[in-house]
Amino acid sequence: MRESLVWLLGSVGLRAIPFASAAAFLDSYEDSGCCCLVSDVRMPGMSGLELQKALNARGIKLPLILMTAFGDVSTAVTAMKAGAVDFIEKPFNNQNMLDLINAALQSDVARRKSKAAEVENAQLLARLTPQEHRVFERVAAGLSNREIGSEMDISIKTVEVHRARVMRKLEANSVAELVRFHMHNAPSGEGDGGEGT
């Protein structure tokens, strides 16, 4: 089964690395870029479900496709509820397997891009001083400069200075961009503390 899968994936230009067991995979796993994992549900030693639990325990976010015999469908459904991306019954159609793998690879690309964006946005947010962060929260909430100044007990001119710095540091070109940035990135509850500097 492993050899036929490696051949199938190689025939369409996908690199496949076979492992004799789940333990062998876990022992040698390194995050080296976009990938997915195809595993059987029933294997000698660690089962596919046990492998999934081990991946989750280690915080390894890897799209997992489980191959299952007809009698294991309920087990595969349980695995999907625990995070597997899909399952396929044996014997399977080669094109169906390729479609599942390509979908899993695309989901891994999207996950990695999303994670990279989260890291980048967190770095942008870290540029803000506490005072700038409070102004940012209030701008994103739709308050005017006058309302922000009144609420924070600072002058409108000071609000304008902070607002300009927030726009520059968050690389936003408009208030609409600031609002979108806030909706997707700002932790809830921030900006409600004391004044700071």
Secondary structure, 3 states (H helix, E strand, C coil): CHHHHHHHHHHCCCCCCCCCCHHHHHHHCCCCCCCCEEEECCCCCCCHHHHHHHHHHCCCCCCEEEEECHHHHHHHHHHHHCCCCEEEECCCCHHHHHHHHHHHHHHHHHHHHHHHHHHHHHHHHCCCCHHHHHHHHHHHCCCCHHHHHHHHCCCHHHHHHHHHHHHHHCCCCCHHHHHHHHHHHCCCCCCCCCCCC
